[in-house]
Amino acid sequence: MILEKIPNNISVIIVTYNRLNYLKLTVESVLAQSIRFKELLIVCDGHQEDVKDYISSLNDERILYHYVNHCGYPAKGRNLGLQLAKGDYIAFCDDDDLWMPQKLRKQMAVFQNDPSVGLCFARRSIIDSNGDAVEGTTVKWIPRKPTVHNLLLTNYISYSSVVINKAVLQKTGIYMDDIRFKAVEDYHLWLRIALLSKIYFIDEVLMLYRVHNSNISDKQLSDGAKKNMLLYKDLFSKFKFSYPDKLKARLTVYSKFLTYKLLGK
């Protein structure tokens, strides 16, 4: 692949809330990408003067500061980023995660080779609050060939590893701006995309997922299962999924919920 032919009209979106120290490291990893991107939209959940000052200090016209009224969940900020994005491809990163330098180059090569791909994601490794490697994984299973059928069983797509062809969003819509879907709004969007477009998995660690005390994910696994029940109810009422897929998804999430409750998790 000739590097100059790889698309680089990419908008990167980071939503942040009171994590300037982590945010600086995240931005550094984005700026260290081996291909140039179009813009980096940093959207704060509520105005944050320290973030605005930090962005100004970088003196990079590609990095733009925006904010939404504080709401306590990321969907509103992500949607503002999507509405403002000028790139043909959208890359997402949480404000505490890190990218490997070759991430965007390898993912954009996928889109260049196969225009039918709507979403590309990659494997992740885990780091702690200090940036040290953590053994194990929070994603237990990723199929070699991602499809809407197996994605319905569990969300194996890491948010900060995702790049989307923006054209797909014209058909699927954007994130659910509803606090009830906090921590699963990304899964809701991935499933809508999987219904209409090909998903591609790069079996290589291209991002580092940071685990610390203020992660947004539900602390109780049973609470996460309840969120998925709500997600399926909403999706299945609005979109056409096959009966076997709906049945398997419901049986899987109900069994998880009961297991977590019995184990006190």
N, C-alpha and C positions, 0 to 999 in steps of 0.2 A: 504494500500500500504506500503510495507516495504521500508524504505528510501534507503537502500543500493542497491535495485534493480532499482531505478530510474536512467536513463542514465544521466551522467554528463560530457560527452565528447562534451562540448559546447564551441564554439568560440564566444566571444562577440566582436562586432565591433562598435566603436565610431569614427565618423569623426568630426573634430573640426577646428575652425578658430577663433583665438583671443578671446577666452572666458575662460581663465584659471580659473577664480574664480568660474564660473558655472561648468566647467569641473571637478574641484576637488570634488565638491558635488556629481556630477554624478558618478564619479569613486568610491567614498565612498559608494554610494548606491549599486553599482555592487559588490564591495568587501564584502558587508554585506549580500549577499545572503545566504540562509540556506543550499544550497548544493554547493559543490565546482565545479567550471567550469575549463575548460582546459586552456584557454588563453583569454586575453583581448588585442585586437589589437586597438591601438589608432592611427588613421591616420590623419595627419594634412594637411590642404589645404595650401601648402607652408610650408617650414621648419620653425619651431617655437622653438627656443632654450629654452624658458622658460618652454614649455611643456615637452621637452626632459629632462630638469633638474628635473622637478617635478616627472616624471616617474622614473628616476634614484634614486631619494630620497626615493621612496616607497620600494625599495629593494625587489621586488617581481618578480621572474623570469617568471611568467605568463603574466606580463604586458609588451607589446612590442610597441616600437615607430617606426612609419613609416611616410612618407610624400610623397605627389605628388606635382608636380609643380602647383603653385597657379592658379586656374581656376575660382573660384567664385561660384561653384555649387558642391553639395555633391556626385553626382553619380560617379565621377572619383575616389574619395577616398574610397567610399563604394565598388567599384569593385576591387580596390587593396586589400582591406581587405578580400573580398571573395576569391580572387586568392591565398592569403597567408594562409587563415584559414585551420587549421588542424582538427578541430572538425567535427563530423558528423551532428551536429546541429548548426545553426547560429542564434544568438540573436542580435538585433539591438537596439541601444539607441542613441538619439541625445545628444549633449554635454551640454544641459541645462535642460534635463529631469531627473527624479528620479524614481528608482524602489522601490517597496515594498519588504521587506525581503523574502517573500514566493513566489515571482514571478516565478523564474526559476523552483523551486521545483514543483509548481502546474502545470506549463506548460509541464514539462518533464514527469509528471505523465500521462498527456493526450496522449503523443506520446507512452508511454509504454503500455497504455491500448488499443490504436488503431493505429497500424502501418500505416494505410491508410491515416492518417492525414498528410498533407504536410505543413500546416501553422496553427499556433495557435496564437491567439491574445486575448486581454483582454480589459476591460473597463478602462477608465482613469478619473482622477479628475484634476482640473486646479488649478495652483498656480501662484502667481505673481512674479515679479522680486526679492522680498524679501522672497519668500517661503511661503507666507500666502495664505490660501485657498481663491479661487474666486468662487462665486456662478454662477451656470449655466454651460453650456457645449457648446463646439464647434462642437460636434458630435450629431446631432439632433435625429438620428435614427439608431439603430443597430438591425437587425432581429435576432430572436432566432436561426434560421438555416441559416447561411450564404451560399450563392451559387453564382455562376458566374452570374446568372440572376438578383439577387437583387444588387450585387456589381456593376454591370454596371450602376445602377441608381445614385449611389453616393459612394464616398470612405468613408466608415465608419470604416476603419481599422487604428488604431493609430500606426504610425511607430515604436515608442519606446516600444510598447507592443508586437512586433512580434518576434516569434521564427519559423525558417524554417528548415525542414528536408533538409539537403544539397543535398541529392540525387535528389530531385525535380528540383534543379537548373541545373542539367545536361540535363534536357529536355526543360526547359523554357528559359535558358540563364540568364544573369545577368542584371544589370540596364542599361537603355538607356544612353549612354555617349554622351549626346547632350544637350547643354544649353537651347535649345528651350523647353525641358521638365522639366526644373528646377521647383521644387515644386510639380510635378506630376509624377516624375520618379518612386516613390514607388508605386503609384496607377497602373501604367503600369505593373509593375512586379506582383503585387497582382492579377491582372486580368489574366495574363498568367498562374499563379499558379492555380487560381480557375478553369481554363479551364481543367486542367489535374489532379487535386488532391482535396481532401477534405479539407475544412477550418473549424476550430473549434473555437468557441467563448466562453471564460470564462467570465461569467456575474458577475464579481467582479473587483473592482478597484485594479489593480496591478502596476499601474504607475501613476506618477504625471507629467502633461504636463505644462511646464512653459510658460506663456505669457509675452512678454516684447517687447520693441521697435525694436529689431533686429531679430525677428522671420523671417524665410525665406518665409513663406506663402505669397501669393499675397495680397497686402494691399487692392486692389479693388476686390470685389467679381466678378465683370464682367470680370476682367482679368483672374481670376481663371476659370470661365466658358469657356473663349476662349482657355485656355490651355487644358481643357477637350475635346473641339472640335478637337483640334489637335491630342490629344491622341487617340480618337476614330477613327479618319481618319487613323492614322498609324496602330492601332491594327486591324481594320476591313479589311485593305488591305493585312495583313500578316497572319491572323489567322481565323479559321472558327467559327464564331458566327452565331446563328440563325437569320433569317430575323426579327422575332418579337422582339428579344432582341436588335438588332441594331436600329430598328425603335423607340422603347421605350427610348433607351439611347439618341438618337439624339433629339427626341421631348422634353425630360426632360431637356437636357442641353441648347437647344435653348430657351425654355421657361424661364429658370433661367437667361440666358444672357439678354433677353429682359426685364424681371422684374427688374433685377439689374440696367440696363441702365435707365429705366424709373424712378427708385428711386434714381438715382445718386450714386449708391454704387459700 
